[in-house]
Amino acid sequence: MNIALYLPNAERMEWWVRHLGTLLPEHTVLAHTAVTTPSDVDIAVVWRPPGGWLASLPNLKLTISIGAGIDHVAEDPQYPSHIPVLKTVGPDMVQRMREYVVLHVLRLHRLLPLLQAYQSQAIWKQPITPIAQQRQVGIMGMGGMGKVAARSLAELGFEVRCWSRSQKDIEGVKSYAGDEQLQNFLSDTEILVCLLPLTETTKGILNSTLFSSLPEGACLINAARGQHLMEQDLLDALADGQISQATLDVFTTEPLPQDHAFWLHPQVLVTPHVASLIDPVSGGKIIAENIKRYARGEKLEGMTDVNKGY
Ligand code: NDP
């Protein structure tokens, strides 16, 4: 089979071509720039391909996303939606997201931004924080990432609630589902974590209407996609106190432009899309294994529904 790779970064793409080529000696692995006959390509392995590129491969049978999200494929209006799309999520990625969410929920819960502000002025003050059992944490999105984060927070004692399309049954986690239960989910959520996929229905969901449904002074953690957040709405909510702190890993424009208000904002912590990066070595093995399964006609890991967008 012929496998074509697209990554926006040429150096990384060359690395992936070599890595997958070593793991799949029985197949031909090519960078998209080396594809001379598009009709020969059977499988595309991609991260943020340009719109229309996948549609230009007339015999494409399978698309594999190098990462957990498939929004970069699903948002292409020319994508032939009958061609299956796999996401790539290794156990290392799930663990990294669990660590990221626990770290930042604890940071906000234990008022570290306030303590750091005190330190910068040599102020000795000892605020007493509520314990985890008195803190309501809400997670939007209960997929592979959301579930492990919710379980870990519940084990720490937090009052955890989740919101997804369908009801979930996770020990220690209260489930809310669908648009009709969103208000109830938000109304007591003091620390809101977004782990939703980016789809037509979730784009811009973190907006002023949603912020106004949270208790005053709530905190936001967005580790999903930048386009979930209406950035100006967050700046306004931070200014008027509706949101007290935000931890942002993802942004509408990445890298975050140097003059962006988030960089130096005293109530915002910026992390450069590192919540759960794919380890290319183990991620490559998962992708290669899926390609071998496909060649043998076996069940594939990480199947998504491209029409739903996740
Ligand atoms: P999954 O596809 O496994 O799960 C998605 C969850 O979101 C499901 O629980 C689904 O509900 C819920 N959902 C989808 N649409 C809606 C909606 N309209 N309303 C309510 N709930 C909805 O996703 P993962 O857990 O694997 O990943 C989540 C996202 O995290 C990825 O799409 C990616 O964007 C982001 N991510 C970010 C990384 C980073 O480094 N910052 C790294 C990896 C991922 P249901 O279960 O009912 O279908």
Residues whose N, C-alpha, C, O or C-beta is under 5 A from the ligand:
A	BS01	NDP	A68 G69 G141 M142 G143 G144 M145 G146 W163 S164 R165 S166 L195 L196 P197 L198 T201 A223 A224 R225 D249 H273 V274 A275 S276 L277 Y310
